[in-house]
Amino acid sequence: MNNNFFEMLENYLKNVNVKDEKELEAKVQEFVNNLNSEDFDYELTPLECAYQVLDKAEKAKSKKTALKYAKEAYEISHDCLDAILLQVSLEDNPFTKWSLLDEGLEYERKRLEKEGYFKKDKIGDFYGYLETIPYIRGLCFKIDFLILEGKIKQARDLCKEVLKLNANDNTGRRHVLLAIYAYLEEEEEALKLLKKYPEESFEVLFTLAILYYKLGRNEKAQDYLKKANKVNSNLLKFFKGTMKDNPKILEGFYKPGDSSEINMYFQEYYFLLATVPELDIYAIEVLKNK
C-alpha cells in the first residue's frame, strides 16, 4: 500500500500529547526512526524516501556528510522543505543561504496554494496541518536571518504574515514582533499586538520596559522593569553580574522564572538590546530601590 507521509505521521501522532514545538519535533523524529527501522510492506513515496535520507543527515557526525544527505533528500523530493531548511542551517555563505531559502519557500508556497492550503478556511491554522508546519518553520528561519542582517522592517512584515497564517502562534513570533516594535519605538502597534495576544510573561514585560525606556517614558519603563523583575527575580542579579546559571537546564532550553529565561532573552533579542547600551545602569538604579 502507498500511504501519504503526512497521513501516516498524523495517525502516529493522534494519541500523542505534545506540549510545544520541541516535543512535536521529537515525536516526528521518533516516527522517522521507526519508519527507518521497521519492515513496512508498502512502497515508499518519494517524500517518505526523502525523509529517510534526511534522518541520516540529522544523525551525521560531520557537517559535510550532513549537507550531502540533506541535498540528496531534496533531490529525491522537492516537497521535503525540511531538507532545504537543514541545508540553510548548515550553510556558511549568506548568499547561498538566501538562495536556498527563497527557492525552497517559493516552491513550497506554490505547492501549498495548489493543494488548497491558502484558502480562507485554512489560513490562520497553519500549525494545525502537518503539511504546512515546515513552511511556517521556513518563514521563521527567514525572520531570524532578516534580523541578523539588520533588515528589521522586512522581519516585522514577515512576522505579521506568520501570525496571519498561524494565529495560535506556536512558534512565538508575537514576542519577536513585539521586540521589533520596541526596536522601532512603535508603541501603538505594540499595544495592538498585546490586545490580540494579552499576557504578562517576563518576555513581554521586559520588552515593554525597553520600549518605554527608549521612548523616554520613565514612569512606565520603571513600572514594567519592576514587574519583569517580580516575574523573574534573576533580572537584577543579571545586571549586577551575580546571577548563577542553572546546570539542570539543558542548552537551548529555558524555564520561566529561571536564570535560563534571562539568558534566552539576551540571546534572542540582541538586536533590541544593542539599541540600549546603558540599560544595565538604569535597571540597577530602578530595581535596587524597588
N, C-alpha and C positions, 0 to 999 in steps of 0.2 A: 504494500500500500504506500501511497505517496502523499504524506501529510505536509501541510504548510508549517514551516518552522515556528512561526509565531502562534499558530493554533496549538501546536504541541506544547510550547512554553506556557501559554495561557492555561492550558489544562493542568500542567505541572504545578503552577502557582495558585490554583484555585483554593487549595486547602492550606495555603501558607500565609501566615500573618506577618507582614513586614511593616516595620515602624517608619522607616525612612529610606532614602535613596541608596545608602550604603548597604543596607540589609537586602534591598531588592537586587542590587548588583551581585551580592554574594550568592543569592539564590539562583540568579541567572547563570553564574559561573558553575554552581553546583549542577545545574541542569546540563550544561555543556559537557561537564566532566562525565556525567552519566551517559550522555549521548556517545561520547568517545569510547567509554569502557564497555558498554553493553552491546550485545549482538542483536541489533534490530533487524527484523525480517522485512524490510522495505527499502526501496531505492531512495537514496538521499537526493533532495533537490539541490541545485547549485548554491542556494543561500545556506542550507544546512552544511554543505561541504565547506563553504567559506568560513562559517563559524567554527568548524572543527579545526581548520588551519589557523584561524585567529586565536584559538585556545593555545596552540603551540607557540604562537608569537608572545602571548602573555606569560607563558611559562619559560620562555627562552632565557638562557643565562647571560647572553650578551646582547647589547643594543643592536649590533649588526645583524645577528640572527633574528631578533625580534622584528626588525624592519623588513627583512627578507620575507618572513612569513606573513606579515601584515600586507605587504604588496601583493603577495601571491593570493591571499584571501580576497582582496578587492578585484583582482583579475578574474577570479572564479565567479564572483557575483558583485556587480556594481550596486546591488541592493543592500550590500553589507556596509553601511556607512560607518559602523564601528571600526572597520578596518582602516578607513581613512583617518578617523579620529586618533587611532593609535599611532599611525604614521606621523600625524601632525605633532603628537606629544613627544615623539622620538626625534623629530627633525630639528636640527640646529639652525639651518638657514631660514631667516624670516621670510624671504621671498618665496621659497619653496613651501613653507608653512601656509602662507596666504593662498598660494596657487592651489594646493591640495584641498584646503578647507573650503574655498569658494567653489571649486569644482564639485566636491562632494555634496555640499549644501544645495547647490543649484540642481544637481541631478536628483537629489532626494526630494526636494520641493516639487519638482515636476512629476516625480513618481507618485508622491502622496496626493497631489492635485488630481492626477489621472485616476487614482483609486478612490477619490471622493472624500479624502480626509480634510479638505479645506472648505467643505460645505458648512453652512451656517450651524447645523445641528451638532457638528463635531468641534468647531472652533471654540476654544475655551477649556477643552478637556483632553488636551494632547498627552498628558501623562496618564490618562485613563485607557489609552490604547498602546499595546506593546509595540505596534508598528511605528508609532510616532515618537516614542521615547528617544531613540538615537538622534532624531532631528532636533529635539529640544536640547539635548546634550551638546550637539554640534553648535547650536546658536550660543549656548553658554560658553563654549570654547572661544567663539569669536568675540564675545563680550570681553572675556579676560584678555585676549590679545589686543583688542582695541584700547583698553585701559592701559596695558603695558606700553603701548606706543604713544600714549598721551592723546588719543582720539576720543576724548571724553563725551562729546556731544553725539558722536556716532554710537558709542556704547549706550548712552542714555536712550536713544531711539530704538536700539535693538532690545534693550531691557523691556521697553514698552511692548514691543512685538511679542516677546516671550510671554509676558503676562497676559496679553490678549489671547494667545494660543493656549496657555496653560494657567488658567485663572486661579487654580488652587495653589500654584507656585510651590511645587515640591522641591524646587532647586534653590529657593531663597533669593531669587533675583530682585524681589522687592527691597531687600536690605541693600543690595548693590545700588539699585536705583535711588534709594533714599540717600546713600552716601554720595552719589553723583549730584543730587540736588543740593546737598550741603557743599560740595566742591564748587558748584556753580552759584551758590548763595541764592537759591530759588526757594524761598520759604513757602510761597503759595502752592507750588507744585508738590512740595514735601508734605504739606498738610492735606492736600487732596489724596495723596497716596496713603497717608495714615488713616484717613477716613474710610478708605476701602479696605485696608489691612490694619485694623487697630490692634496694638499690642504694646506692652511696656517691658520688653526684654532689654537686657544690657546693650545688645547690638543697636537697638533703636534709640534708647535713652542717651547713649554716649554720642551717637551720630547727631542727635538733636542738640546736644550740648555744644558740639563743634560748630554746627550750623549757626547757632545764636552767638557764639563766641566770634565767629567770622563777621557776623552782621553788626557786632558791637552792642548787642542787646544783653548786657551783663546780668541783669536780674534773671532772665530766662536761662542764660548759659549756666549760671551758678546753680539754679534750681535743678536743671537736668543733670549737671555733674554730680550733685548730691544724690539724686535719685539713682543714677547709674552706679555710684559707689555703694549705695544701700543694697542694690540688687547683686552687686559683686564687689565685696569689700577689698578685693585684691587690687583694685584700680589705684588707690592711693599708694599702696605698697609698691606697685609697679613704677610709678613716677618717682618714688623715693629710693628705688633701687633695692628694696628689701623683700620683694616678692620671691617666693620659692616655687619652683616648678613641681608639679605633681608627677612622680615617677610611675604612678599606676595608670596614667592616661597614655595610650599609645600615640605615637607621632601621626599627625593627620586627623586626630580626633579631639574633641573637647567636651567638657561637661559644664553646663550652666552653673554660674556661681563659683567656678573653679579658676585657678590661675591659667589653666589651658584655654579658657574662654578669652582671657585678656590677650594671650599670645596669638590666638586665632585672629582676633580683631586687628592687632597691629601688623599681622602678616597680610591679611586680606585687604585692608583699607589703607595701605601705604600711600596710595595716590592722594587720598584726602588728608592724611596726617602730615604729608610733606608740605601742605599749604599753611600749617600752623606750627612752625618750628619752636615757638616759645610756650606752647600749650602746657608743657610739663610744669613750668614755673607758676603759671596761672592756676593750674589744677591743684598744686600743692598748697598754695595760699588759700584757695577756696575750701578745700577739703580738710585741712588741718584745723580750721576754725569752725567746722560744721556744728 
